[in-house]
Amino acid sequence: MDYDDMLDRAASETADVTGTDERLSVPDPEVRQEGSVTVVENFQTLCNRLDREPDHLLQYLQREVGTSGHIDESGRARITGAFDADRIGGAVEAYIEGFVRCSECGLPDTRLETEGDVTVLRCEACGARSATPSED
């Protein structure tokens, strides 16, 4: 089998990556203030749409806004301090870029995998593997 035949065979066995990320429909964070705490009412919905663990997203939000927080029994994120919806929404968008969307094809069909001490983003659409932002 010559090179062109192998290339044709590989192309025919590879999944087409022609989709868009439009199917990643993430609602805007519903944020309200409760004393000195910011409550993200639809936090569980955000996690479900992103297909990520709530603890991972919460840890990222805490680092981005520089404070502590927790998930209450209703699945809402309770973040210490006063933050508006734009600030929380910006942090969620940054999370999507670093931990959800593939850096190669731009699709959201990804999984987080741990290799040793490193978290890697593996794309199920194109097969790409990329390092995630530092989680220090």
N, C-alpha and C positions, 0 to 999 in steps of 0.2 A: 504494500500500500504506500503510495507516494504522499508527499506532504499535503497537496491539495485535497486528496481524498480524505486524509485524516482531519483536515481543517473542516471540510464539509460535514463529516460525521460528527465532529465535536459541536459544530454550530447547530446541527439538527437535534442533538441530544440536550442542548442547553435551553433552559426555560427563557422565554421571551421576557424582557424587562422593558415593557412599553407602557406600563401603568403610570399613574400619577399619585401624588400623596393626597389627593382630594378626599380619599376615603378616611383619612386621619382627621376626623371631625372632633375637635376638642373645644368644649364650651369655655367661655370666659369664666374666670374664677368669680364665684359669688361671695363677696367679702363684706363682713359687717364688724363693727367695733363693739366689744362687750367689756366695758371698763378699760383696763390697760392691756387687753388681749384682742388680737385680730382673729376672727373665726372665718375659716374658709368652708362655707356651708356645703359646697359640692365637691369636696376633696375626694371622696370615694369614687364619684363619677369620673373625675379627672384621671385617677389611677386606673380605673377600668378601661377608659378610652385609650390610654397610653399603653395599657397592658404591662404595667410596672407595679412592683410591690409598694404599698403605701409608705412603709418605713424608709425605702430608698428615696422616694420623692420628698418626704418630709425632711430627711437629713439634708438633701440638696437645698431645699427652701431655707432651712435654718442657716446653712452656710452663706447663702446668697444675701439674706437680709441681716445676718450677724446677730442672731438671737436664738433662744431656745423655744421648744414647742413640743406638743404631743398630740396624739390622735385620741379623741374621746370615744366613749362607748357608742356613739351614733355614727362614727366614721368621719367626723369633721376634724379638720386640722385646727388646733388652737395654738397660735403663735404669739409669744410675748412681745408686746409693743404695738404701736399704731402704724399700720401699713395700708395704703390704699390699693384698690383693685388693679391699678396700672403697675404698681411695684410687684405685686404677686404675679400678675399676668406676664410681666417681663421675665420674671424668674422661671415661670413655667415654660415660656418660649425658649429660654436658654437651655432648660433641661431637655426639651424636645430636640434641639440641635445637637446637644452633646451625648444624649443617652437614648434617643429613639430613632431619629432619622439617619439613614445610611449616608455616610460621607461620600460614597462612590456613586450610587444611583439615586439617592434622595428619597427612597421609599421608606415607609415606616415599618416594614416587615422585618423587624430585628429582635434579637434576644441578647440579654446580657449574660456573659459567661465569665467565670473566674478561672484564670490560668495562673496557678501559683498565687502571687500576691497582686496580680494585675487583673482588672476588669476589662473585658474585651467586648465590643459590640459586633455581633455576627449577624450579617444580613441573610435572611432566608430567601430573598428574591435573587440576588446576584452572587451570593457566596462570599462577599468581601468581609474582611475582618479588620477592625480598626480599634485602636486604643481609645478609651474614654477619657474625658478630662480628669485630672488628678483629683482624688477624693481626700486629700490631706485635711 
